[in-house]
């Protein structure tokens, strides 16, 4: 019974400052990753990306489309890099401003609309 009481007291104890900070960091990281994902998926959803990739593999994209496709892939990588940077840099408490994220390259949204 004493073990159960001790366990209950431990669970009901207020969280430490370290635990609160760790949870805040976890929440912030999840929010930044979600913002990154939402921004990417707003332009290149998973079905569209799959269709463009398939067309690329099948040789169905012309030269201009391939250049745009590569620019889109580079943009996704830049978005992911930015997400990682924002997670590591507490000086960016607000990850939502557009100027925190790379711009979508010209033609990427139009190419996505074709697929």
C-alpha positions as CSV (number, residue, x, y, z in Angstrom):
1,X,0.0,0.0,0.0
2,X,2.9,2.4,0.8
3,X,4.3,1.8,-2.7
4,X,0.9,2.7,-4.3
5,X,0.7,5.8,-2.2
6,X,4.3,6.8,-3.1
7,X,3.5,6.2,-6.8
8,X,0.4,8.3,-6.6
9,X,2.2,11.1,-4.9
10,X,4.9,11.0,-7.6
11,X,2.3,11.2,-10.4
12,X,0.4,14.0,-8.8
13,X,3.5,16.1,-8.1
14,X,3.8,19.3,-10.1
15,X,6.0,19.0,-13.1
16,X,9.6,20.2,-12.8
17,X,10.8,23.3,-14.7
18,X,12.9,20.9,-16.8
19,X,9.9,18.7,-17.6
20,X,7.8,21.8,-18.6
21,X,10.7,23.1,-20.8
22,X,11.1,19.7,-22.4
23,X,7.4,19.5,-23.2
24,X,7.4,23.0,-24.6
25,X,10.3,22.1,-26.8
26,X,8.5,19.0,-28.0
27,X,5.3,20.9,-28.7
28,X,7.2,23.6,-30.5
29,X,9.0,21.0,-32.7
30,X,5.7,19.3,-33.5
31,X,4.1,22.6,-34.4
32,X,7.0,23.6,-36.7
33,X,7.0,20.2,-38.4
34,X,3.2,20.5,-38.9
35,X,3.5,24.0,-40.3
36,X,6.2,22.8,-42.8
37,X,4.2,19.8,-43.8
38,X,1.0,21.9,-44.3
39,X,2.9,24.4,-46.5
40,X,4.4,21.7,-48.7
41,X,1.1,19.8,-49.0
42,X,-0.7,22.9,-49.9
43,X,1.3,23.0,-53.1
44,X,2.3,19.3,-53.6
45,X,-0.1,16.9,-52.0
46,X,1.0,13.2,-51.8
47,X,-1.1,12.1,-54.8
48,X,0.2,14.9,-57.0
49,X,3.8,14.2,-56.0
50,X,3.3,10.5,-56.8
51,X,1.8,11.3,-60.2
52,X,4.6,13.7,-61.1
53,X,7.2,11.3,-59.9
54,X,5.6,8.5,-62.0
55,X,5.5,10.7,-65.0
56,X,9.2,11.6,-64.5
57,X,10.2,8.0,-64.2
58,X,8.2,7.1,-67.3
59,X,9.9,9.9,-69.3
60,X,6.6,11.7,-69.8
61,X,7.8,15.1,-68.6
62,X,9.3,17.5,-71.1
63,X,12.6,19.3,-70.4
64,X,10.8,22.4,-68.9
65,X,8.6,20.2,-66.7
66,X,11.7,18.3,-65.5
67,X,13.4,21.5,-64.6
68,X,10.3,22.6,-62.6
69,X,10.0,19.2,-61.0
70,X,13.6,19.4,-59.8
71,X,13.0,22.9,-58.5
72,X,10.0,21.6,-56.6
73,X,12.1,18.8,-55.1
74,X,14.8,21.3,-54.1
75,X,12.1,23.5,-52.5
76,X,10.8,20.6,-50.4
77,X,14.3,19.9,-49.2
78,X,14.8,23.6,-48.4
79,X,11.5,23.6,-46.5
80,X,12.7,20.6,-44.5
81,X,16.0,22.2,-43.8
82,X,14.2,25.4,-42.7
83,X,12.0,23.3,-40.4
84,X,15.1,21.8,-38.8
85,X,16.7,25.3,-38.4
86,X,13.6,26.8,-36.8
87,X,13.4,23.9,-34.4
88,X,17.0,24.4,-33.3
89,X,16.8,28.2,-33.1
90,X,14.7,29.5,-30.2
91,X,15.1,33.0,-31.6
92,X,12.3,32.0,-33.9
93,X,9.4,31.6,-31.5
94,X,6.8,32.3,-34.1
95,X,7.3,29.9,-37.1
96,X,4.2,31.0,-39.0
97,X,5.3,34.1,-40.9
98,X,5.7,33.5,-44.6
99,X,9.2,35.1,-44.6
100,X,10.4,32.3,-42.4
101,X,9.9,29.8,-45.2
102,X,11.4,29.4,-48.7
103,X,9.2,30.7,-51.5
104,X,7.6,28.2,-53.9
105,X,9.6,28.3,-57.1
106,X,8.0,29.6,-60.2
107,X,6.0,27.0,-62.1
108,X,5.8,24.4,-59.3
109,X,2.2,25.1,-58.4
110,X,1.3,25.2,-62.1
111,X,3.0,21.8,-62.7
112,X,1.2,20.4,-59.7
113,X,-2.1,21.6,-61.1
114,X,-1.4,19.6,-64.3
115,X,-1.2,16.3,-62.3
